[in-house]
Amino acid sequence: MKRTTLLRPIFAAALCAAWVAGITIASERSASSMANAANKFLGALTPEQRQQATFPMESEELTRWHYVPAQQFPRNGLPIRAMNEAQRALAQELLKTGLSQRGYTQATTIMTDLEMILKTLENGSAMRDPEQYCFSIFGTPAAKGVWGWRVNGHHLSLHFNVANGSTVASAPTFFGSNPAEVRVEGPKKGLRVLGDREDTARALLLALDPAQRTTATIEGAAPADIVTKTAAKVDPLSPTGLAASAMTAKQREMLLAVIETYTSSMAPDIAADRLAQLRTAGLDKIAFAWAGESEPGKKHYYRLQGPTFLVEYDNTQNDGNHVHSVWRDFNGDFGRDRLREHVHGVPHE
């Protein structure tokens, strides 16, 4: 077995137990909602569907994921197309438990609107299919123990793992957008599902002085994709860019604004957990790096990297109109450290 990441706050005394208790209570609410929604979903499935949707926690399937279309990477799990209307509604209720309203809107827009826009642009290509997203449950959803769930498909891959009903690991978290900006005529023209992730980062880049920008710029040309791709385990990348400790107070606020565009997609307690881990590890140790051009509409890439996490954002495909973005945790991906703490903290035969 493998998995799970707990808040390990070695907070300074000023950040006391009240804060930690608040995070724990909130996490329990989210974990409870996930277990309830997952069990309702599973309870509505036929035996054949349930077999397709479920995997052991120890399964290699847990770390098998991608963000390309299904024809390029066949998914396991139960696809939306295999569900009836009642089952689809319950799958959506499960999806809501891991996301904020903002994140849920982003996810469903990627799954439906952008897939249909691509289908139209590509003359009805079978590769574009809003019903190809697969839902998977790992282990047994319960108040105690370790279990998880996943939604995986083109440009959306969400992973949640729960330990003892009180903590939730939520990485890798992948959101993509093609097109990054809808430029064809119609009701969706101008739509930028992940526009805030680009705009806040560019604003930070342009707020740097020449010396800072030189440090932050790691390459003149942007890489063709996120560097870590779909690796099961990621390590810190180098070069790291400009550390928050070398930024002004205003620039650090702008850095946090970039981070918030990612955390705000998660359910509030999961977002608070992520931010608490960043603060514990040291916000001044977070670095911002940029590659490529700085003008809107041009190919570019950036990363945020701290002691515990990595964010990558790449907009190079389709002539700079196709986004891939991901949040990875160095020790917490797929709930690895939470499971480790569970295994060491709970007696097992």
N, C-alpha and C positions, 0 to 999 in steps of 0.2 A: 504493500500500500504506500501511497505517497500523499501528501498534501496538508496543507492549510496555514495561513499566516496571521498571526494575532498581533494586535496592537501591543508593542512591547515598550511602553513609554518609560524612558528614563528621563521623564520631564524634570526640569528644574523645579525646585521646591515651590516656586510661585505658581506653577501650573498644576497644582494639587489634585487631590483625589476626586473632588467634585467634577472636574473636567473629565477625568478618566471614566468615572461612573456614568456621566451623561452619554459618552460615546458608547459604553457597553449596553446601556438600556436601549439606546437607539438601534444598535446593531441587533439586539434581541428582537426588536419589532420587525426589522426587515427580514431576518432569518425566519421568524415565525410566519410572516406573510408568504415567503417563498415556499416553505414546507406545505402550507395549506393550499397554495395555488398549484404546486406540483402534484400533490395527492389528488386534487380534484381533476386535474388534467389526466393523470394516469387512470383514475377511476372511470373516466369516460371512454377509454380506449378498449377496443376488442383485444382478446389475447394475442392475436397476430400483430396488431399495431403496438401493443405494449412490448412485445419481444423486440420489435424493430426500434423502439424508442429508448430502451434501457440498456445500460452497460454496468459492469462492476466498477467500483472506484479504482481497482488495480489495473483496469484495462488500458492498453496502449492507445485506445481511442481517445482518451482524455486529452492528450497533447497533439492529436492529429487535427489540423485545421488549415484553412486557407481562405483567401479573399477573392480568388478568381471565380469565373462562372462555373457552374456545376459540370458542364461538358469538359472543362479542362481539369477539374478536380472533383470526382464523384464523392458526395458526402454520404456518411452514415447517419442514422437517426431517422425520425419520422418527418417527411416533408409535408408542408402545408397542403400540397395537392392531394395527399392521401387522407386528409381529415374531412369530416363533415362540418357543417356550419357550427354546430354546438361545440365540437372539439376545437375548431379554429378560435372560437371566442375564448375558450379556456386557455389555449396557448397564448393568446394575447394578454390575458390576465396575468399569466406567469411572467411574460416579458415585462409588464408594467412594474412588477415587484422589484426589479433590479435597476430601474431607470427613473429619473425625474420626468416630469411632464415634458420638459424641453428635450430630454434624451429620447423619450418615447416618440415624440414627433419627428426627431431626426431619424431614428431607426425606421419607422414606418414609411417615411418619405423616401428613404433610400430603397426600401424593399418594394415599394409600389410605384410611386411617381417616377423616380429616376429609371427604374427598370422599364416602365412603359414608354418613357421618352426615348430610351435607347432602342427599344423594339421598333418604334416608329422611325427613328433615324436610320435604322439598319434594315428597313423594308421587311419587318416582321420576323426578324431572326429568332429562331428557337432558343438561341443562347440566352436571351433575355426573358426571364420568367419570374414574376412575383411570387409564384407558388413553389419555387425550388428551395426555399429556406427550411432547414431541418432543425427540429427540436429534439434534444437528448437529455436524459436523466441518468446520472451516475450514482450508484448506491441506492439507499432507501431514504427518501425524504422523511425526516423525523425531528422531534424537538431536541434529541440528543444524538451523538454520533457524528459521523462525517459523510456528507453527500454533496452532490453538485448538479448543475444543469448548464445547458449551453444552447445558444442559437447561432447557427452557422450557415452562411451563404455568401453570394456575391456582395462584396463591399460591406459586410456586416458579420462580425464574429465576436460574440459576447460569452464570457465564461464566468460562472459564479460557483464558488465552493464554500460550504457552510461547515463549521465545526462547533459541536456542542450547543447548537441553537443560539449562539451569542456572537459569533464573528463571521464575517463574510469576506472572502477573497474575490477580487473582481478583475483579475488580469489573466491573460491578455485582453485588451479592449480595443477592437479595431472598428473604425468607421471610415468608409470611403465614399467618394462622390464623383460620379461621371455622368454628365458634365459637372465640373466644379461650379460653373455658372451656366444656367440655361440661357442660350442665346437665340434659340429659334422662336419664331412668332407663336403666340398662344398664351393661354392663361398662366403658364408657369414661367414665362420669360422673365429673366432677372433673378430667378430662384438661386440662392447660394446656401445649400444645406449646412455647409461647414465654413461659411464665410468668416465667422468670428475667429476661427482658429488661424486663418491667414491674416486678417486685418490687425489683430492685436500683436502678432509677432512682427509684422512689418513696421507697425508703429514703434515698437521697441527698438528695432534695428535703426530706424531713422532718428531716434532720440539719442543714439550713441554719438559721442564725439569721434573724430577721425581715428585716434589711437585705439579707443575702445572697439570701434567697428573693425579695425584691422585684426584685433585679437579675436573678435567674435566670428569673423569670416574664415572658415576653414578650407573652402575650395572656391575657385572662381566659377566652376560649373557645378550644377546640381547633379547628384547621382540619379540614375534612371528609376530608382524605386527606394523604398525604405531599406536601410542597410541590413537590418536584422531579419527581414522577410518573415518566415514562419518558424524560425528556430524554436525548438522546444525549451531551450534554456538560453538566456542572453546574459552577456557580461558587459561591463562598462565599455563604451566606445571611446576612441581617441582619434583626433584631438577633441578636447572638450569644449573649447570656446571661451567665452567671457564669464567669469564667476560673478554671482550676485554680490559678493564681498567687494568687487571692484566697480560696482555701480553706485550711482547716487540714490538717495532715498526715493526720488520720483521714478527713476528707472526700475528700482526693485518693485515698486507698486505696479509698474507696467509688466514686469516679469510675472508677478502673481496673477495679473489679469489674463495672461496667456494660459497659465496653469488652470485658471478657473474655467476657461472654455472647455477643458477636458473634464474636470471634476464635476461641473454643473450638469453633465449628461447623466450622471449616476444618481441613484436614490439619495436623498439628503444625508442619511446616516453613513452610507458607503462613501460619499464625498467627504464627510467629516473625518472618517477613518483615514482616508488617503491623505488629507491635509495634516492630520495629527502626526502621521508617520513622517511626512516631509519636515514638519517643524521639529520633531524629535531628532531627526538625523542632521538638521541644520539647514535652514533656508539659505544662509550665506554660501553654502557649498553647492547650490544649484547653479549650473552653467548653461548659457544660451549660445548656440552655434548656428551659423547661417551659411548656406552655400548657394551659388547661383546669382541671378539678377534680383535687384530690389524693386523694380518697377512692377506695378500691377499688371497681370496678364502675361508676365514672363515666367520662364521656368525657374523654380526655386525650391529650396529644401531648408528645413531647420530641425534642430533637436533641442530638447531640454533634458539635462542629465544631472541627477543628484546622487547621493550615496546609496539610495535604495531603489531608484526608479529611472526609467528612460522613456521619453516621448519622442517619436519621430513623425515628421510631417513632410510629405513629398508631393509636389505638384509639377510634374514634368511631362507626363504622357499627354497625348492629344494636344501637343504644342502648348503645354502649360494650362490645361483646362480639365484636369483629372487628378483628384486628390486621393492619397492614401495616408491615413494617420493612425497611430497606434500608441497605447500606453502599456509598458512592460514593467514588471517588478522583478528585480534581480533575484530575490529569494522567495517572493510570494506568488510568482506565476503559477497558475493552476492550483493555488492553495498549498504549495509545498511546505512552507514553514508553519502554517497553521496545523497541518496534519502532523508534522513533526512534534509540535508542542502537545497535540492531542495524544499522540502515541506515548510520549514520555510522561504525560500528566494523568493518564487514565489507566488503571490496571487492565491488562489483557491476559487471557489465557493462552 
